């Protein structure tokens, strides 16, 4: 009786293992350049978004006829390379009390967003 129960359990286990699909999984090393580019692109996107969240930038975008929410949506639609270029241009601008540079930065953001939106 005990032997028959063990045989039945073994047959059940063999049958269930044959019916299950086995999936192979491959693990590999991820390069640091892949991780750095993914986190760097998100950090640059957040930096440009924080610039667009400023009240003076939002008012300048509205003065140019662009809704700040639409500009944020367009920023989200940019590719990582376009965001990297935009963030690099914003980072290369000098900091200080010169008010002409931030207007140029806002215009640059507006033009790039407009270009990406109407390029399609």
ABEGO torsion letter per residue (X at the ends): XAAAAAAAAAAAAAAAAAABBBBBBBBBBBBAAAAAAAAAAAAAAAAAAAAAABAAAAAAAAAAGBBAAAAAAAAAABBAAAAAAAAAAAAABBBEABAAAAAAAAAAAAAAAAAAAAAX
